[in-house]
Amino acid sequence: MHAITLSAFGPAENLVHAEVPDPEPGPGALRIAVRAAGVHLLDAALREGDAAGLPFPLPELPIVPGREVAGVVDRVGDGVDPSWLGRRVVAHLGTANGGYAELAVREADAVHPIPDGLGFEAAVAMIGTGRTALGILHVAQPTPDDVVLVTAAAGGVGTLLVQAALGVGATVVGIAGGDAKVERVRALGAHAVDYTRADWPERVREVLDGRDVTVAFDGVGGDAGRASLELLGFGGRFIMFGWSAGKPTELTGKDLYDKVLSATVALGPRLLSAPGGLRGLEERSLAEAAAGRLVPAFQTFPLREAAQAHIAAQGRGTVGKTVLVP
């Protein structure tokens, strides 16, 4: 099969499209002929060898990166029901990697059937990005009375947070970079502000016409995260889930005391606290997409262009979830 290999940590150019041996499913596992593979910013941190940016240890090289796949089952291992053969499925590979490939292997009890009407690209977006968004929402619990600010609102998680907050009746302002992304956020039904403009916090205040932000979703960190924190009114909730800007939002106890704010990290163990844990979040995210209540945004690249996909995602040159197509 063809796959993307990583033999040395470093720049995106270290991702090489090559021919490698086909993987075989062991007992209890099945093999997926991959139709879509998800790209995550954690994949880029792994590629660079950035151990501090990963929630798991760096693997020994060489590897085939990638932890999210959707496709069709083409082989099953011992003890696996043969009725899986030919079924459309999606799976998160955990820390095993192996997703940037034409074939991938996963234990059968970790695989989900793809609901009818849901495409491979949408399914692979929901298995990782969707479960994360639902986990964040479980922590935040937005209500119709909330005024919600979403950073990176045209991204994979941000797009889903915007839709979900609008779905409960909240007022939503999404910030995004550049005219095209701002228009995508506006098309979802939210207020939209371009955060590449120096005066973007003031423009948020103008849009809200005196109303305070009550919930801020921060997946960016850095200066944008700090500005989002400062837009919160008294009693506001600051929900952190990443720092694509390169560093987490800086805040102090005084920041919290001054406005009686709460600040929460919605990743890691907090995701596990949702009903059913990670698998429950995966099941619900697929169901929400199949029902049309959450529609993931994604941008595709051919598998052989994985390096370009990494460069575009890290440079914020993509919209929604980045997906590789073999």
Beta strands, then each sheet from edge to edge (+ up, - down):
strand 1: 2-6
strand 2: 15-19
strand 3: 29-39
strand 4: 68-76
strand 5: 88-92
strand 6: 103-107
strand 7: 111-113
strand 8: 147-150
strand 9: 171-176
strand 10: 191-194
strand 11: 213-218
strand 12: 232-240
strand 13: 262-265
strand 14: 298-302
strand 15: 321-325
sheet 1: 1+ 2-
sheet 2: 6+ 3- 4+ 5- 7+
sheet 3: 6+ 3- 15+ 14+
sheet 4: 10+ 9+ 8+ 11+ 12+ 13+
end
